[in-house]
């Protein structure tokens, strides 16, 4: 892979930073909306004694699945932005920076050590 010209690399880093900031801001907005919606749903369920228990459990499970999906999306996006930053840094000729694949392997090893 050809090395990126310094100006091109800086522009790509700025674009990546802009996209990450926009993405993070959008996720924060979605989080606020989801939290408000969850509170409204829970309040409605409390005020509706006629609503069956099976339905309440279904709504609760649905909210848990949504939160897990949201958390997984955030982790995946953060990881991809991190890899892109590493790529820009590595393209600069820095030999001390690892490849994203090696960093992932090392990160997995660190998680395994912490689990023990």
KOLDO-740910 format. One record per residue (C-alpha): residue number from 0; residue in one letter; x, y negated, z negated. Coordinates in nm, 3 decimals. Example, Ala and Ser with C-alpha at 12.3 -4.5 7.8 and 13.67 -1.06 7.14 Angstrom:
2
n = 0, res = A, east = 1.230, north = 0.450, up = -0.780 $
n = 1, res = S, east = 1.367, north = 0.106, up = -0.714 $
//
This chain:
116
n = 0, res = X, east = 0.000, north = 0.000, up = 0.000 $
n = 1, res = X, east = 0.136, north = -0.338, up = 0.095 $
n = 2, res = X, east = 0.192, north = -0.577, up = -0.187 $
n = 3, res = X, east = -0.064, north = -0.851, up = -0.206 $
n = 4, res = X, east = 0.056, north = -1.203, up = -0.147 $
n = 5, res = X, east = 0.067, north = -1.401, up = -0.470 $
n = 6, res = X, east = -0.217, north = -1.635, up = -0.366 $
n = 7, res = X, east = -0.433, north = -1.344, up = -0.250 $
n = 8, res = X, east = -0.371, north = -1.160, up = -0.575 $
n = 9, res = X, east = -0.458, north = -1.462, up = -0.786 $
n = 10, res = X, east = -0.775, north = -1.521, up = -0.586 $
n = 11, res = X, east = -0.876, north = -1.155, up = -0.624 $
n = 12, res = X, east = -0.812, north = -1.173, up = -1.000 $
n = 13, res = X, east = -1.027, north = -1.486, up = -1.026 $
n = 14, res = X, east = -1.308, north = -1.323, up = -0.828 $
n = 15, res = X, east = -1.286, north = -1.014, up = -1.049 $
n = 16, res = X, east = -1.298, north = -1.236, up = -1.359 $
n = 17, res = X, east = -1.600, north = -1.419, up = -1.222 $
n = 18, res = X, east = -1.783, north = -1.094, up = -1.147 $
n = 19, res = X, east = -1.702, north = -0.953, up = -1.492 $
n = 20, res = X, east = -1.824, north = -1.270, up = -1.664 $
n = 21, res = X, east = -2.143, north = -1.267, up = -1.456 $
n = 22, res = X, east = -2.200, north = -0.898, up = -1.527 $
n = 23, res = X, east = -2.143, north = -0.943, up = -1.902 $
n = 24, res = X, east = -2.377, north = -1.243, up = -1.909 $
n = 25, res = X, east = -2.646, north = -1.049, up = -1.724 $
n = 26, res = X, east = -2.614, north = -0.757, up = -1.965 $
n = 27, res = X, east = -2.651, north = -0.992, up = -2.262 $
n = 28, res = X, east = -2.970, north = -1.133, up = -2.109 $
n = 29, res = X, east = -3.103, north = -0.783, up = -2.047 $
n = 30, res = X, east = -3.019, north = -0.692, up = -2.406 $
n = 31, res = X, east = -3.217, north = -0.985, up = -2.542 $
n = 32, res = X, east = -3.513, north = -0.898, up = -2.323 $
n = 33, res = X, east = -3.497, north = -0.531, up = -2.423 $
n = 34, res = X, east = -3.475, north = -0.613, up = -2.794 $
n = 35, res = X, east = -3.775, north = -0.846, up = -2.769 $
n = 36, res = X, east = -3.971, north = -0.585, up = -2.574 $
n = 37, res = X, east = -3.883, north = -0.314, up = -2.828 $
n = 38, res = X, east = -3.998, north = -0.533, up = -3.117 $
n = 39, res = X, east = -4.323, north = -0.611, up = -2.935 $
n = 40, res = X, east = -4.387, north = -0.244, up = -2.859 $
n = 41, res = X, east = -4.314, north = -0.141, up = -3.219 $
n = 42, res = X, east = -4.541, north = -0.414, up = -3.354 $
n = 43, res = X, east = -4.818, north = -0.305, up = -3.118 $
n = 44, res = X, east = -4.779, north = 0.055, up = -3.234 $
n = 45, res = X, east = -4.798, north = -0.047, up = -3.600 $
n = 46, res = X, east = -5.114, north = -0.246, up = -3.533 $
n = 47, res = X, east = -5.275, north = 0.038, up = -3.336 $
n = 48, res = X, east = -5.362, north = 0.318, up = -3.577 $
n = 49, res = X, east = -5.563, north = 0.489, up = -3.302 $
n = 50, res = X, east = -5.246, north = 0.549, up = -3.097 $
n = 51, res = X, east = -5.155, north = 0.921, up = -3.125 $
n = 52, res = X, east = -4.838, north = 1.027, up = -3.308 $
n = 53, res = X, east = -4.722, north = 1.219, up = -3.001 $
n = 54, res = X, east = -4.733, north = 0.895, up = -2.802 $
n = 55, res = X, east = -4.535, north = 0.712, up = -3.071 $
n = 56, res = X, east = -4.265, north = 0.978, up = -3.057 $
n = 57, res = X, east = -4.256, north = 0.954, up = -2.679 $
n = 58, res = X, east = -4.210, north = 0.576, up = -2.691 $
n = 59, res = X, east = -3.937, north = 0.612, up = -2.954 $
n = 60, res = X, east = -3.754, north = 0.868, up = -2.742 $
n = 61, res = X, east = -3.790, north = 0.649, up = -2.435 $
n = 62, res = X, east = -3.629, north = 0.356, up = -2.619 $
n = 63, res = X, east = -3.339, north = 0.578, up = -2.735 $
n = 64, res = X, east = -3.278, north = 0.703, up = -2.379 $
n = 65, res = X, east = -3.280, north = 0.346, up = -2.249 $
n = 66, res = X, east = -3.025, north = 0.236, up = -2.511 $
n = 67, res = X, east = -2.797, north = 0.529, up = -2.433 $
n = 68, res = X, east = -2.815, north = 0.454, up = -2.060 $
n = 69, res = X, east = -2.740, north = 0.089, up = -2.126 $
n = 70, res = X, east = -2.442, north = 0.175, up = -2.348 $
n = 71, res = X, east = -2.308, north = 0.421, up = -2.088 $
n = 72, res = X, east = -2.340, north = 0.158, up = -1.814 $
n = 73, res = X, east = -2.153, north = -0.099, up = -2.024 $
n = 74, res = X, east = -1.870, north = 0.144, up = -2.103 $
n = 75, res = X, east = -1.838, north = 0.251, up = -1.737 $
n = 76, res = X, east = -1.837, north = -0.107, up = -1.610 $
n = 77, res = X, east = -1.581, north = -0.221, up = -1.866 $
n = 78, res = X, east = -1.359, north = 0.073, up = -1.772 $
n = 79, res = X, east = -1.377, north = -0.007, up = -1.402 $
n = 80, res = X, east = -1.295, north = -0.373, up = -1.461 $
n = 81, res = X, east = -1.001, north = -0.262, up = -1.676 $
n = 82, res = X, east = -0.875, north = -0.036, up = -1.398 $
n = 83, res = X, east = -0.903, north = -0.317, up = -1.146 $
n = 84, res = X, east = -0.701, north = -0.548, up = -1.371 $
n = 85, res = X, east = -0.437, north = -0.279, up = -1.405 $
n = 86, res = X, east = -0.427, north = -0.244, up = -1.027 $
n = 87, res = X, east = -0.366, north = -0.616, up = -0.986 $
n = 88, res = X, east = -0.096, north = -0.607, up = -1.251 $
n = 89, res = X, east = 0.066, north = -0.296, up = -1.101 $
n = 90, res = X, east = 0.059, north = -0.450, up = -0.752 $
n = 91, res = X, east = 0.266, north = -0.735, up = -0.893 $
n = 92, res = X, east = 0.555, north = -0.493, up = -0.915 $
n = 93, res = X, east = 0.542, north = -0.436, up = -1.290 $
n = 94, res = X, east = 0.686, north = -0.092, up = -1.343 $
n = 95, res = X, east = 0.583, north = -0.072, up = -1.708 $
n = 96, res = X, east = 0.214, north = -0.066, up = -1.623 $
n = 97, res = X, east = 0.061, north = 0.277, up = -1.587 $
n = 98, res = X, east = -0.177, north = 0.385, up = -1.316 $
n = 99, res = X, east = -0.546, north = 0.387, up = -1.410 $
n = 100, res = X, east = -0.547, north = 0.768, up = -1.393 $
n = 101, res = X, east = -0.254, north = 0.799, up = -1.635 $
n = 102, res = X, east = -0.411, north = 0.544, up = -1.868 $
n = 103, res = X, east = -0.735, north = 0.746, up = -1.865 $
n = 104, res = X, east = -0.543, north = 1.062, up = -1.952 $
n = 105, res = X, east = -0.360, north = 0.883, up = -2.235 $
n = 106, res = X, east = -0.685, north = 0.731, up = -2.361 $
n = 107, res = X, east = -0.843, north = 1.076, up = -2.369 $
n = 108, res = X, east = -0.546, north = 1.208, up = -2.567 $
n = 109, res = X, east = -0.580, north = 0.922, up = -2.816 $
n = 110, res = X, east = -0.951, north = 0.994, up = -2.863 $
n = 111, res = X, east = -0.870, north = 1.361, up = -2.925 $
n = 112, res = X, east = -0.611, north = 1.268, up = -3.190 $
n = 113, res = X, east = -0.859, north = 1.037, up = -3.365 $
n = 114, res = X, east = -1.124, north = 1.308, up = -3.367 $
n = 115, res = X, east = -0.892, north = 1.543, up = -3.557 $
//
